[in-house]
Amino acid sequence: MNKRIIIVGINYYPEDSAIGLYTTQKAEFLVSQGFDVTVITGFPYYPQWEIREDYKKKSYLLKETINGVTVFRSKQYVPSNPTFSKRIIHLLSFTFGNFINLFKVSKPDVVIAIVPFTTSVLLGWFLKFRYKSKLWVHIQDFEFDAAIDSGLLKGNAKRIFKSLLWVEKKLLNKADVVSTISYGMINKLNSKSKTKSYYLTNWIDVSLFDDLQNKVHPYLQSAKFKILYSGNIGAKQDWKFFIDFVSQLKNMDNLEVVVVGEGAEKNKVVSALQDFQFIKHYNLVPFEELPVLLSSADVHVLFQKTDVIDTVMPSKLLGMMASGKPSIVTGNMKSEVATVLEESNGGYYFEGNSVKEIIDCVKILREDKKLKETLGVNAKKYVQEKFSQQEVLNKFVKELVR
């Protein structure tokens, strides 16, 4: 068995959402299986885009031991307003700082590089080159494609990122295995690289959502019909559509919308919502509160931009479905998320121009409690069968030690 693993990626504990959560759970699961695991990472900053208060005064290079995992950190630059140019500095500061940490680790059997950032692959390749280790690249997000598709880039920036796709391809071809989180992303990966690919989906521990029927999160204690968005407030979501949606809800009684999230677009979105009396915003809750939060809603919403097709597979969807409540999601009809909603019969999926249809769904679910319950049961059963944490990670370990 391969015993020594090094994981390179910018997000790690105490970040307890999105990529940081999955990388942490992966590292700690490997420790539980007898591996010696080291993580090379940055300082915790996501999704607030600010280094956590308890880490701000720590030294530039930091070594920790967390739940059996050795963690080397380099303090990266974190912009409060992450424009294109500032994101580049953010990326470079993580990469150059952690190059120093590469010389502090023992020879690994396997290096796992987490994308984003693609430069994590460069760091991983250096370790492979130096120690003749196996290099496994895991793509949580095709960062260059997502940036282009989401409309984040204009003019010269867009041309620069397209040229970076060539660099990405070269780096992926240096790996021994490349995994990613959806079948649509596997197809995209195979168009970029001839390296062996592996389907390593995100996962959910559905047992965390059991026996919560009598528990209600403080943010959702109202007796009204509660619509919840919980997650990153960033550029990949369609916030213009969200505003159009809530504008159509303002004349409906016995209803409230709760937004729980932080991110690069937070200030802009919260400002746009402040005139709606039936909408409340809160910052993200700790991971241990998330099951109760999600289970306290009546329906979840996730509005994605329609020009993003399978460059991302939103991890928040699994929590939404595991909560046993229906979801209303928008995006491109060719997206794998659309397939998940259709197969599960756990909610509704629409194109991103369907405000009227979504309002009709809300009205139906508000009145038909039996339908709401049936859709929620279907959603929870589906993720239990397809995305069980134990099953996904056990298969991953078997592939890792081949």
DAKAVEN-V140929 format. One line per field, one symbol per residue. phi: phi as a letter, one per 30 degrees, with the letter a starting at -180 (. if undefined). psi: psi as a letter, one per 30 degrees, with the letter a starting at -180 (. if undefined). burial: b if it has 16 or more other C-alpha atoms within 10 Angstrom, else e. Layout:
# DAKAVEN-V140929
phi=???
psi=???
burial=???
This chain:
# DAKAVEN-V140929
phi=.dccccccadcaeddbbhdeddddddddddddcjdccbccbcddbccdhaeeedcdcddecbcbbbhicdbcbbdddbddbddedddddeddddddddeddddccdecdbcccccdcddddddddeddddchddcccccdadddddddddidcbhddddddddddddeddddddddbbcacbddddddeddcbcdecbdbddbbcdddcdhceccbdedbdddddccbcbldcbdddcdddeddddddcdccchbbcbccabldceddddddcddcdccbbbdeceedddededdddcacbbccddcccidbbedddddedddibdbcbcldddddddddddddhclbbbddbcedddeddeddddccdddedddddddddddddcbdedddddddddddcd
psi=kkekkkkkkfklkgkhlbeeeeeeeeeeeeefggljkkkjaakkfkgfhkkkeffegllekkkljjhfkkkkkkjlkjkfiileeeeeeeeeeeeeefeeffgfllklekkjkkkklffeeeeeeeeeeeghlkjkkkjfkieeeeeeefgfklbeeeeeeeffeeeeeeeefflekkllfleeeeeeeffekgkklkjilllkjfffglhgegkkkffhfkflkkkkkkakiafflifeeeeeefefffgklhklkkjjllafgeeeeeeffffjfgkkkllklleffeeeeefflekkkjjlkfgjjgfljjffeeeeeffgklkjklakfflfeeeeeeefhgakkllghheeeeeeeeeeeeeieeeeeeeeeeeeeeeeefhkeeeeeeeeeeeeg.
burial=eeebbbbbbbbbbbbbbbbbbbbbbbbbbbbeeebbbbbbbbbbbbbbbbbeeeeeeeeebbeeeeebbbbbbbbbbbbeebeeeeeebbbbbbbebbbebbeeeebbbbbbbbbbbbbbbbbbbbbbeeeebbbbbbbbbbbbbbbbbbeebeeeebeebeeebeebeebbebbbbbbbbbbbbbebbeebbebebbbbbbbbbbeebeeeeeebbebbeeeebbbbbbbbbbbbbbbebbeebbeebeeeeebbbbbbbbbbbbeebbeebeeeebbbbeebbeeeebbbbbbbbbbbbbbbbbbbbbbbbbbbbbbbbbbbbbbbbbbbeebbbbebbeebbbbbbbbbeebeebbeebeebbeeeeebbbbbbbbbbbbbeebbbeebbeebbeebee
